[in-house]
Amino acid sequence: MAKKPNILFIFSDQHRHDVLGCAGHPLVQTPNLDRLTDWGMRFERAWTQCPVCMPCRATMITGRYTHELGFTSNVTADRGDTVDDSPFKPAWPTIMKQLQGGGYETASIGKTHYHGRPGSQEAGERGENFDTRQFGDFVKDFGWDYVMEEYDRYGHVQSHVKSPYMDFLEARGLLEAHQEQIRGIYRLTPTHWRGETSVLPQECELSSFIADHAMDWLQSRDSEKPFYLHLGFVQPHVPLMDDPIWAAYYADADIELPDMTMPSATNEVWAGKVKRLKTHSQVQTMTDDFVREGIRHYLGAVSLVDQKIGEVIDTLDALGELDNTWIIYSADHGEMLGEHHLWAKHCFYEGSVQVPLIVSPPDRKNRGVCSDLTQLIDVVSTIAEIGQVAPPEGARGQSLLPMLERGSGGYEYVFSTIEDWTGVRNEGYRFTLHVPTGTPCELYDLARDPGELNNCVEDPAYGEIVNQLKAVVLDHCAG
């Protein structure tokens, strides 16, 4: 019986869908993601099921929508010393458990975000160290045989917190300088969105550390089982930081600004959301030069992730495993990158909700670009089909494998939810509903307005479309 194929799922954080060479970006260098595209298919209209980290990551192990899992934001558990209040439940059916049952060795290296960013204030007040590795057994309960977990850079600023990467930096005498820099560009400081170049050498950057650990794991494993490796890069998530080498590369790049037209508040319900988006983005700081600098650092962070992906691919090749390995690349959500005068995500604009999605089979045959609407939860069903196991119970997505052969077969509607808002799009329109009150908040006629600049939700000419899409959303949320 032929050995089942290996599966490498590379999942970065906050990678905007069009910041790829293969997507036509004029500046960014991503030769390895371009190579994966040449070896398979890029799905250019893939929607995340939630444009923030934690809920999306829950959908990516279960294949279920966020409202079915019971949480739609990061706030629930983004703090504390324990996993007691985590919205992630080890009893969930997951794709990793299915693969374990199908004979796979499973490993998660990098970011998982199944529990909150370690705040550990209580430990600090007691004068005790707090080691993030204590969460390892909790993460393993979701179906991982091996776990090496790392965190957003914000998790590295407290001197009493310990993690694998912090130990790595401390052993090299670099931890204090790293912590000092992160404190200086911490959340909502004036330089938070403008970004900086890291004080660390490239080989000590967090992306390098995570990739190096993954390569060590691949080289040292002695199992005869096929593997499922989830490689979770933290970057290009904020703070926007590039390494010195890529910073030099982009230093003189001619950065083109996006359209920075601000969102419109069409009604009182939506006005509150728009205000929070603007506050989080610190719109008062967003001069043209400020935004250009943020984009510059973001491009460098993306290119370092790409560089490290190339090293992992080359390691698979050297081990003789590449010809039996499926490689999938995506991200949990995008990054507004100054578009609509916003940073980050938290909304249903294309820059936030649309993500890169590349599927590369072992035969490495180019299958082009699929323009059909797809969803991130499709990755769960795709991995299940590759691993010859059933999807986890309750999974909603569809396998992308048939689309690799025929080039089409997506959805009529795709959905995303954050907090009390659910967004939907089809071929012609994107619509947002405040579900608790039933208030329509956004409607964009994408044929006439692909840049999503004219919110026509209150235009009487679109009344029938608004009512139709409102019914679609309510039916989705009731399912």
C-alpha positions in Angstrom: 0.0 0.0 0.0 1.4 3.4 -1.0 2.3 5.8 1.8 -0.2 8.6 2.4 1.1 12.0 1.4 2.6 14.4 3.8 0.7 17.7 4.4 2.4 21.0 5.2 0.0 23.8 6.0 1.7 27.2 6.3 -0.5 29.8 8.0 0.8 33.3 8.5 -0.8 36.1 10.4 -2.3 39.2 8.8 -1.1 38.6 5.3 -3.0 40.8 2.8 -4.2 38.8 -0.2 -2.6 41.0 -2.9 0.8 41.5 -1.3 2.2 38.7 -3.4 4.3 38.8 -6.5 2.1 36.2 -8.1 -0.9 38.4 -7.4 0.6 41.3 -9.3 2.0 43.4 -6.5 4.5 45.8 -8.1 7.1 45.7 -5.3 7.0 42.8 -2.9 9.4 39.9 -3.4 7.8 36.6 -2.7 9.6 34.1 -5.0 8.8 31.1 -2.9 5.0 31.7 -2.6 5.1 32.4 -6.4 6.8 29.1 -6.8 4.1 27.3 -4.9 1.5 29.0 -7.1 3.4 27.8 -10.2 3.2 24.3 -8.8 -0.5 24.4 -8.1 -3.4 26.8 -8.0 -4.0 30.2 -6.4 -7.5 30.9 -5.2 -7.8 34.7 -5.6 -11.1 35.3 -3.9 -10.9 33.4 -0.6 -12.8 34.8 2.4 -11.8 34.3 6.0 -14.7 33.3 8.3 -13.6 36.0 10.8 -11.2 38.9 10.3 -9.4 38.5 13.6 -7.1 35.8 14.9 -8.7 33.6 17.5 -12.1 32.9 15.9 -10.6 32.3 12.5 -8.2 29.8 14.0 -11.1 27.9 15.6 -12.7 27.6 12.2 -9.5 26.4 10.7 -9.3 23.3 12.9 -13.0 22.5 13.0 -14.3 23.6 9.6 -17.2 25.3 11.3 -18.4 28.9 11.2 -17.6 31.2 14.2 -21.2 31.7 15.3 -21.6 27.9 15.6 -18.5 27.8 17.8 -19.9 30.4 20.1 -17.4 33.3 19.8 -16.7 35.9 17.2 -13.9 38.1 18.6 -10.5 37.9 20.4 -11.7 39.6 23.5 -13.0 36.5 25.3 -9.7 35.0 26.3 -7.0 37.4 25.3 -5.6 37.7 28.8 -4.6 35.7 31.8 -2.5 32.9 33.2 -4.8 29.9 32.5 -6.8 28.3 29.8 -9.9 28.0 32.0 -11.8 30.8 30.1 -10.5 29.9 26.6 -13.4 29.7 24.1 -11.4 26.8 22.4 -12.7 23.5 23.6 -10.5 20.3 23.4 -13.7 18.2 23.0 -14.2 19.7 19.5 -13.9 17.4 16.6 -10.8 18.7 14.7 -9.0 17.9 11.5 -5.9 16.9 13.5 -7.7 14.3 15.5 -9.1 12.9 12.2 -5.6 12.7 10.8 -4.2 11.1 13.9 -6.8 8.4 13.5 -5.8 8.0 9.9 -2.2 7.3 10.7 -0.6 10.7 10.6 2.0 12.3 12.9 0.8 15.8 13.7 2.9 18.8 14.7 2.1 22.5 15.3 5.1 24.8 15.2 4.6 28.6 15.7 1.4 30.5 16.5 -1.8 28.6 17.5 -3.7 31.3 19.6 -6.0 28.6 21.1 -5.8 30.6 24.4 -5.1 34.2 25.3 -1.9 36.0 25.0 -0.1 35.3 28.3 -0.7 38.3 30.5 0.4 36.6 33.7 0.1 39.7 35.8 -0.6 37.5 38.9 2.7 35.6 38.4 4.6 38.9 38.0 3.1 40.3 41.2 4.2 37.2 43.1 7.7 37.6 41.7 7.4 34.3 39.8 8.4 33.4 36.2 5.6 32.4 33.9 6.5 29.8 31.3 4.2 29.7 28.3 5.1 26.0 27.7 2.6 25.1 30.4 0.0 25.5 27.8 1.5 22.7 25.7 -0.8 19.9 27.0 -3.9 22.0 26.4 -2.9 22.6 22.8 -2.0 18.9 22.3 -5.5 18.0 23.4 -6.8 19.3 20.1 -5.0 16.6 18.2 -1.3 17.6 18.0 1.4 15.0 18.8 4.1 17.8 19.0 3.7 21.4 19.9 6.2 24.3 19.9 4.1 27.4 20.5 5.1 31.1 20.0 3.2 34.3 20.3 2.8 37.8 18.9 5.7 40.0 19.9 3.4 41.7 22.4 3.8 38.5 24.5 7.5 39.1 24.8 7.5 42.4 26.7 7.2 41.1 30.3 10.5 40.1 31.8 9.0 37.3 34.0 7.4 35.6 31.0 9.3 32.8 29.4 8.8 31.2 26.0 11.1 29.2 23.6 11.9 32.3 21.5 12.6 34.4 24.6 15.0 31.7 25.9 16.6 31.7 22.5 17.1 35.5 22.6 18.3 35.5 26.2 20.9 32.9 25.5 22.3 35.2 22.8 22.2 38.4 24.9 19.5 39.9 22.7 16.3 39.6 24.8 16.6 42.9 26.6 17.1 44.9 23.4 14.2 43.1 21.8 11.9 43.8 24.7 12.9 47.5 24.9 12.1 47.9 21.2 8.7 46.2 21.5 7.7 48.3 24.5 8.5 51.4 22.4 6.1 50.4 19.6 3.5 48.6 21.7 -0.2 48.7 20.9 -1.4 52.2 20.1 1.8 54.0 20.8 2.4 56.7 18.2 4.8 54.5 16.2 2.7 51.3 16.4 1.4 51.5 12.8 4.4 53.2 11.3 6.6 50.4 12.2 10.4 50.0 12.7 13.3 47.8 11.6 14.1 45.2 14.2 17.2 45.6 16.3 17.8 41.8 15.8 19.8 40.3 13.0 17.8 38.4 10.5 18.8 35.0 11.7 17.4 35.8 15.1 14.1 37.2 14.0 10.9 35.4 15.1 10.1 34.2 11.6 13.6 32.7 11.3 13.3 31.0 14.7 9.9 29.4 13.9 11.1 28.2 10.4 14.4 26.9 11.9 12.5 24.9 14.5 10.3 23.4 11.8 13.3 22.4 9.8 14.9 20.8 12.8 11.7 18.9 13.5 11.5 17.6 9.9 15.2 16.6 10.0 15.0 14.8 13.4 11.7 12.9 13.1 12.2 9.2 12.9 8.6 8.2 12.4 7.5 6.2 9.4 4.1 7.8 9.5 3.2 10.6 7.1 3.2 14.0 8.7 0.8 16.9 9.0 2.8 20.0 9.9 1.1 23.2 10.7 3.7 26.0 10.4 2.3 29.1 12.0 4.2 32.3 11.3 3.5 35.3 13.5 4.4 37.9 10.9 3.5 40.1 9.2 1.2 40.8 12.1 1.8 44.2 13.8 3.9 45.7 15.2 5.1 46.3 11.6 8.7 45.2 11.8 11.1 44.2 9.1 14.6 42.8 9.6 17.8 44.8 8.6 18.4 42.9 5.4 14.9 43.3 3.9 14.7 46.8 5.3 17.7 47.8 3.2 16.1 46.2 0.1 12.9 48.2 0.4 14.6 51.4 1.7 14.3 53.3 -1.6 11.2 51.6 -2.9 8.6 53.9 -4.4 5.6 53.1 -2.2 2.3 53.9 -3.8 -0.4 55.0 -1.4 -3.8 53.2 -1.5 -7.1 55.1 -1.7 -7.5 56.5 1.8 -11.1 57.5 1.6 -12.6 57.0 5.1 -15.6 54.7 5.7 -19.0 56.3 5.9 -21.3 56.0 8.9 -24.6 55.2 7.3 -26.6 54.8 10.5 -26.2 55.0 14.3 -25.4 51.3 14.6 -22.7 51.4 12.0 -21.3 54.7 13.3 -20.2 53.0 16.5 -18.3 50.4 14.5 -16.7 52.9 12.2 -15.6 55.0 15.2 -13.9 52.0 16.8 -12.1 51.2 13.5 -10.8 54.7 13.3 -9.7 54.7 16.9 -7.8 51.4 16.5 -6.1 52.7 13.4 -5.1 56.0 15.1 -6.3 57.9 12.0 -4.9 61.2 13.4 -1.4 59.8 12.8 -1.9 58.7 9.2 0.0 61.2 7.1 1.1 60.0 3.7 4.7 59.5 4.8 3.6 57.7 7.9 1.5 55.2 5.8 4.3 54.7 3.3 6.7 53.8 6.1 4.2 51.3 7.6 3.8 49.7 4.1 7.6 49.6 3.7 8.1 47.6 6.9 5.1 45.3 6.1 6.7 44.4 2.7 9.9 43.5 4.5 8.1 41.3 7.0 6.2 39.5 4.2 9.5 38.9 2.3 11.2 37.4 5.3 8.3 34.9 5.8 8.5 34.0 2.1 12.3 33.5 2.4 11.9 31.2 5.3 9.1 29.3 3.5 11.7 28.7 0.7 14.1 27.2 3.2 11.5 24.8 4.6 10.6 23.7 1.0 14.3 23.2 0.3 14.6 21.1 3.4 11.7 18.9 2.3 13.5 18.5 -1.1 16.8 17.6 0.6 15.0 15.0 2.8 13.4 13.4 -0.3 9.9 14.3 1.0 8.9 17.1 -1.4 7.6 14.7 -4.1 5.2 13.3 -1.5 4.1 16.5 0.2 1.0 18.7 -0.4 1.7 22.3 0.6 -1.1 24.8 1.4 -0.5 28.4 2.2 -3.0 30.9 3.7 -3.5 33.5 6.4 -6.1 34.1 9.1 -7.1 37.6 7.7 -5.6 40.5 5.8 -4.3 43.9 6.6 -5.9 47.2 5.5 -2.5 48.8 5.1 -3.8 52.3 5.0 -6.6 51.6 2.5 -9.9 53.4 3.5 -7.7 55.3 6.0 -7.5 52.1 8.2 -4.9 49.7 9.5 -5.3 46.1 10.7 -8.5 44.1 10.1 -11.8 43.9 12.1 -14.0 44.8 9.0 -15.3 43.3 5.7 -13.4 45.4 3.3 -11.5 43.2 0.8 -8.1 44.1 2.3 -9.2 42.7 5.6 -11.5 39.8 4.8 -9.8 38.3 1.7 -6.8 36.1 2.2 -4.1 34.5 0.1 -4.8 30.8 -0.6 -2.5 28.5 -2.5 -2.7 24.8 -2.9 0.3 23.0 -4.3 0.1 19.2 -5.0 3.2 16.9 -5.0 3.1 16.7 -8.9 3.9 20.4 -9.1 1.8 21.0 -12.1 0.6 24.6 -12.8 -3.2 24.8 -12.6 -3.5 28.6 -12.9 -5.7 30.9 -10.8 -9.3 30.2 -9.7 -11.5 33.3 -9.5 -14.5 31.5 -7.9 -15.6 32.5 -4.4 -14.0 30.2 -1.7 -13.7 30.2 2.1 -11.0 29.4 4.5 -13.0 26.6 6.1 -12.6 24.8 2.7 -9.0 24.1 3.8 -10.2 21.7 6.5 -12.2 19.5 4.0 -9.3 19.7 1.6 -6.8 18.4 4.1 -9.2 15.7 5.0 -9.5 14.5 1.4 -5.7 14.7 1.0 -5.2 12.6 4.1 -8.0 10.1 3.1 -10.0 10.7 6.3 -13.5 12.1 6.9 -13.8 15.8 7.7 -14.4 16.5 11.4 -18.0 16.2 12.5 -19.9 19.4 11.7 -17.4 20.7 9.1 -19.1 23.0 6.6 -16.5 23.6 4.0 -15.9 21.8 0.7 -12.8 20.3 -0.6 -10.8 22.4 -3.1 -9.3 19.3 -4.8 -12.0 19.0 -7.5 -11.5 22.7 -8.3 -7.8 22.0 -9.0 -8.8 19.8 -11.9 -11.8 21.8 -13.4 -10.8 25.3 -12.2 -14.2 26.2 -10.9 -16.9 25.2 -8.4 -17.0 27.8 -5.7 -19.9 29.3 -3.7 -22.7 31.6 -4.6 -22.3 33.3 -1.2 -19.3 33.5 1.2 -19.6 34.6 4.9 -17.5 36.3 7.6 -18.5 37.3 11.1 -16.9 39.6 13.7 -18.6 40.5 16.9 -22.3 41.3 16.1 -21.7 41.9 12.4 -21.9 39.3 9.6 -20.7 40.1 6.1 -21.7 38.3 2.9 -20.6 38.6 -0.7 -21.6 37.1 -4.0 -20.5 37.9 -7.5 -22.2 41.3 -7.5 -22.4 42.7 -4.0 -20.9 42.8 -0.5 -23.3 43.4 2.3 -23.0 43.8 6.1 -25.7 43.2 8.7 -25.8 44.0 12.4 -27.4 40.7 13.3 -28.9 41.4 16.8 -30.9 44.4 15.5 -31.3 43.3 11.9 -29.8 46.7 10.8 -28.3 46.7 7.3 -25.0 48.6 7.5 -23.0 48.2 4.3 -23.8 47.5 0.6 -21.3 47.8 -2.2 -22.1 47.3 -5.8 -18.9 45.6 -6.8 -19.5 45.8 -10.5 -19.7 49.6 -10.4 -17.6 50.1 -7.3 -14.8 47.5 -7.0 -12.9 49.7 -4.6 -15.8 49.7 -2.1 -16.0 53.5 -1.8 -19.7 54.2 -2.2 -21.8 52.6 0.6 -25.3 52.4 -1.0 -27.1 50.5 1.8 -29.6 53.3 2.2 -30.1 54.0 -1.5 -33.7 53.2 -2.3 -32.6 51.9 -5.7 -30.9 49.0 -3.9 -33.7 48.2 -1.5 -34.6 44.8 -3.1 -30.9 43.7 -3.0 -30.6 44.8 0.7 -33.6 42.7 1.6 -32.4 39.7 -0.3 -29.0 39.7 1.2 -30.4 40.4 4.7 -32.4 37.2 4.4 -29.4 35.3 3.2 -27.4 36.4 6.3 -30.2 35.7 8.7 -30.6 32.2 7.2 -26.9 31.6 7.5 -26.8 32.7 11.2 -29.8 30.5 12.0 -28.2 27.5 10.5 
